[in-house]
Amino acid sequence: MNVDYKMIGEKIKRARKSRNMTQDVLAERLDVSVGYVSQVERGITKISLDLLGAISSVLDYNIAYFVSESAVNHSEYMETEISNELKKMDGRKKKLIIDIIKKVNEHL
């Protein structure tokens, strides 16, 4: 199973911000560098279960929150990825994507 570390990182970032905590404070409490926290939040670095457990404890979130729906083949993952990419597009590109989706559905 492939894991979407970017999604996990985004959840960590949201949880940290919901606690009004900076990356500096989180890094200090975890005894890691701010750069490392930044890389984890951006999904650049694969996070260990031990560190994820520590983050869960510091942020007072259940560890399951961070890993749920992070499997690349999970349908909600796909919908989130599509939605995120669509948000980056202008109207012309979105129309093209809709046309492509309709053509694919016609042939399946």
Backbone torsions as a table, in degrees:
resi	resn	phi	psi	omega
1	MET	NA	131.4	175.4
2	ASN	-87.2	143.2	-178.1
3	VAL	-112.8	136.7	177.6
4	ASP	-90.7	93.9	-178.9
5	TYR	-69.6	-24.9	176.8
6	LYS	-65.1	-42.3	178.8
7	MET	-64.6	-41.9	177.9
8	ILE	-61.7	-44.7	178.9
9	GLY	-60.8	-40.4	178.1
10	GLU	-63.8	-38.5	178.0
11	LYS	-67.1	-38.8	177.1
12	ILE	-61.9	-45.0	-179.8
13	LYS	-60.5	-46.6	179.1
14	ARG	-61.4	-42.8	-179.8
15	ALA	-64.4	-43.1	179.2
16	ARG	-61.5	-45.4	-179.5
17	LYS	-67.1	-33.6	178.7
18	SER	-65.2	-22.2	177.3
19	ARG	-95.9	8.4	-178.1
20	ASN	52.3	44.7	-176.9
21	MET	-112.9	137.5	176.4
22	THR	-84.6	164.9	174.8
23	GLN	-62.7	-34.5	179.1
24	ASP	-59.4	-46.7	-178.0
25	VAL	-67.0	-44.3	179.1
26	LEU	-60.7	-45.2	179.6
27	ALA	-59.5	-43.0	179.7
28	GLU	-62.2	-43.6	-178.8
29	ARG	-68.8	-26.2	179.8
30	LEU	-93.3	-8.7	-176.6
31	ASP	60.3	45.5	174.5
32	VAL	-130.5	172.3	179.7
33	SER	-80.9	156.7	176.4
34	VAL	-62.6	-38.3	177.8
35	GLY	-59.5	-37.8	178.7
36	TYR	-66.2	-44.3	178.1
37	VAL	-59.6	-43.5	178.8
38	SER	-60.3	-43.4	179.1
39	GLN	-65.0	-39.6	178.3
40	VAL	-64.1	-45.2	-178.3
41	GLU	-65.5	-28.1	178.6
42	ARG	-90.4	-2.7	178.3
43	GLY	76.6	16.2	-179.6
44	ILE	-78.2	-36.6	-178.2
45	THR	-108.1	135.6	175.5
46	LYS	-76.2	126.6	-177.0
47	ILE	-89.3	140.7	177.3
48	SER	-80.4	158.1	177.2
49	LEU	-63.9	-34.8	178.5
50	ASP	-62.1	-47.0	-179.9
51	LEU	-68.2	-37.7	177.7
52	LEU	-62.8	-38.1	175.6
53	GLY	-63.4	-40.7	178.4
54	ALA	-66.0	-41.3	177.5
55	ILE	-62.0	-43.9	178.4
56	SER	-57.4	-42.3	-179.9
57	SER	-67.7	-46.8	-178.9
58	VAL	-63.2	-41.4	-176.7
59	LEU	-88.2	-5.7	-179.4
60	ASP	59.1	48.5	174.8
61	TYR	-121.8	150.4	174.3
62	ASN	-71.4	136.7	-178.8
63	ILE	-58.2	-29.4	179.6
64	ALA	-61.7	-30.8	178.1
65	TYR	-57.2	-41.0	-175.3
66	PHE	-75.1	-31.8	-175.6
67	VAL	-99.3	-15.9	-178.8
68	SER	-64.2	138.0	178.2
69	GLU	64.6	21.1	-179.7
70	SER	-95.3	-1.7	175.8
71	ALA	-72.8	131.5	-174.4
72	VAL	-59.3	-30.2	-178.2
73	ASN	-88.8	4.6	179.7
74	HIS	-72.3	134.5	-174.4
75	SER	-62.3	-37.1	178.6
76	GLU	-67.6	-31.0	175.8
77	TYR	-61.2	-47.4	-179.1
78	MET	-61.2	-44.8	179.6
79	GLU	-62.9	-39.4	178.0
80	THR	-65.3	-43.6	179.3
81	GLU	-62.3	-44.5	178.8
82	ILE	-61.9	-46.1	179.9
83	SER	-60.4	-43.8	179.7
84	ASN	-62.6	-40.7	179.6
85	GLU	-70.0	-38.8	178.8
86	LEU	-62.3	-36.0	179.8
87	LYS	-61.7	-24.8	-178.7
88	LYS	-83.5	-9.7	-171.9
89	MET	-98.9	152.8	172.5
90	ASP	-83.4	175.2	-175.9
91	GLY	-59.4	-37.4	-178.7
92	ARG	-64.6	-43.7	180.0
93	LYS	-68.7	-38.3	177.7
94	LYS	-61.8	-40.2	178.8
95	LYS	-62.3	-42.3	178.7
96	LEU	-61.4	-43.0	178.9
97	ILE	-62.3	-43.2	178.0
98	ILE	-59.7	-44.2	178.7
99	ASP	-61.6	-41.2	178.6
100	ILE	-64.0	-45.1	179.3
101	ILE	-59.6	-43.6	178.8
102	LYS	-62.4	-41.1	-180.0
103	LYS	-66.1	-43.0	179.3
104	VAL	-61.3	-43.5	-179.4
105	ASN	-66.7	-31.1	177.9
106	GLU	-67.0	-30.0	-173.5
107	HIS	-100.3	4.5	179.8
108	LEU	-107.0	NA	NA
